Amino acid sequence: MSKESTFESVADKLSSNQKRFIVELIGTFIVVVLATGSVVIDTKLNGILGLPFVAFAPFAGVAIGVYLFGKISMAHFNPAVSVGFLITKHITKRLLGLYFLAEIGGAFLASLFVSIVIGNEANLGANAPNYSYPLPLIFGIEVLASALLMAVILTVVYTKGLKGFGGIVIGGIVGLDILFLAFISGASMNPARSLAPALLSGVWSDLWLYWTATFVGTSVIALIYRKKV
């Protein structure tokens, strides 16, 4: 029996929820490795690659994840997005726990990978707001970034993938949010992406921002879509 047929045989024995868990864990791992690893690499190179590189890496990770796993799990890779999908009734409350466990687990595995393989500079790539700006603005920008992400995701869902460009569009908004908004709020948009490097590096004082504003942004958009659709 070939390796491919063995893999298919094992996959066929998995339940749909087991498949969702596995691909969400793998997808989140990919996204967080690229999102945080790019920050660590840029820091190691004294900022030579700059914000465009830091924005492009998660764009690529999200796009790859959507194309690989979108048909299995809808490619959340993000607890705030999962809450949005709960509000729009794309997933159940029971599934929400499964998604959270997979996403947070994937994020922690990613940060461990980054610390071992890439380095521990920049607090393992943890998000950091710019406190030279007023706190209400920082919070609002993080809400905006998360809202834009959820709006694009739901647009892709309701237009059935924008004729195959869904992964590029969703990854694109992640990259653009980072490119234009990260200098104020850190532009996490993803509580799991913020949680893992912060806790593992011991610098977690800003986690409150990324575990509040992100959920506010995605929830507001999900509620709007739920009323209109």
Disulfide bonds with the S-S distance in Angstrom:
none
